[in-house]
């Protein structure tokens, strides 16, 4: 997992006062199960990640179990960025 990606996502949650733990602990948080975000906030998160990193989540990505955790979503972004760099 790319540290820049995971730091950006943790910072996104922190800037909205959604986290009350350290960055390491945050990576394991299941933000869907815990109700940490509203449905609108999830849309904002996805949109901001896609804009920031120049990638798009596929339907498969959004159904991936990793999509529900902060660390997992960072892994999915890192994978997408890695695949994009192989194509270019």
PyMOL commands that set and color helices and strands:
alter all, ss='L'
color gray80, all
select helices_A, chain A and resi 3-15+23-26+39-53+59-63+65-68+70-87
alter helices_A, ss='H'
color red, helices_A
deselect
rebuild
show_as cartoon
